[in-house]
Amino acid sequence: MKLWFNFYFLLACVLTSCCLSAIDPKKTYAVETYIGPEIYYVSREKECGGKQTGTLYGVRLGFDHIRRYKFYWGVDALWATGPLEGSANGERIKSMFTDINLEARLGYTFQSKYWCKASFTPYTGLGYFWENNFFEHPSPLPIHFKNRFSYVPLGFLSQIFIYPNWSLGLNFKLRFLIDSSVEASNDPGHDTTTQNYEEKLQYRVELPITYFSCWKKESLAVSLVPFYEYRPYGYRANYPFDFLETNLNFYGATIKLLYLF
């Protein structure tokens, strides 16, 4: 129920923006800067049968230099945190989960002048992920897991205008992980250890709905971006403990407030 309330709150913010003046459809913009809240539901399952769920709250910001038949570059950053609860081996577990992500992109934009101004921007780049899962009372052990990995993104941004000031999009991204490891600390019975895991493909799908407008002669936009993300980590033998296969599913939405120039 709480997640649905958050979703409708984001939708209300988008609809409220529609009372602003319409943007000049003939003007072109090279840079889009954005910032806004991101809220998502997390389902985390481990091979041993442990499962946790919860809602994370955060902020996403960045910029995109995107223009018809020009090279594209952009930067995207995320910080989000929230509690997860669940059970493992019949015992209740609770933790504080945090995502921090920074990604730089480089690509090229193809765009039609006519048919709905359709655009397609394939890109690649380099990113880094910080993922923390710190267990706390009433979990049996207050272990802190710090997952770190670099990755190469491969994806695309796309957009069509269904009305002069409304656009729909489909964005898709794969992550190819490199140099990944998990540090386990704060275990009363063991020293700090580092584990490796099988690096699997991760992916994210977004469906942005954007309204373009003007306010005091400034070009603005607001975008509601529902998304789904799948983040798997594969089994690997380690000493003194093996890393067990772990799968995370994310369902949520971002609301981006954009400034165009």
C-alpha positions, 0 to 999 in steps of 0.5 A: 500500500505504501509503495502505491501511495508513493507511485501516485504521489509521483504521478500527481507531481507530473500532472501538476506540471501540465499547468505550465506553459507549453515549450516552443516545439521549434527550438532545439536543445543540446543539454538536459540536466535533471534531478529528482526522487527515486523510489523502488521496491526490492526483493532479495533472494539468496540460494540458502532460502533467505529472502528480504523485501523492502522499499528504498528512497533516494535521488537520481541526478545527471545530465545528457548532451543529446542532439540530432545526428551528434555524438552523445555523452552523459553522466548519471548518479544514484543514491538510495537507501532503506530497510529490508526485512525477511527471514533465513533458516527460520529466523527473522532478519533485518538490514539497512540496504544502500545503493550508490551508482555513478555512470559515464556514457558515450554514444550517438543520436539518430533522430527523424525530423518528421515521424514523431521526431523519433530518436534512438541513442545507442551508448556504452561507457563505464560505471561503478557500483557501491552496494551495502547490506548491513544487518542489524537487530534482530538478525542473528549476526550483525554482518556488514556486506559491502559489494563493489564492482565496476561495469561496462554499460551497453544500452540505448535511449529512445523517444517519440513525441505523441503530441508536441509537448508529450513524449514516450520512451523506452530505455534499456541497459545491460551491465557487464561486470568487471572487478567485483567483490564483496567484503564481509565485516562486523562478524563477532566470530570471524575476521573481515573477509573478501569474497568473489562471485560469478559475474552475471549480466544485469539489466534495467528497463525504463519507460519514461513519460515526459511533458515539456513546458516553460516557466518564466521563459526557462525551458523545463520538463518533468518525466515519470520513469517507471522501471524494472531492474534485475541484478544477479550475483552467481555462486563461487567457492571462497575461503572460509565461506562460499558466496551463495547465488543471490538475485535482486529484483527492483520495481520502482519509479523516478520523477525527473525534473529537467532543465533544457538549454 
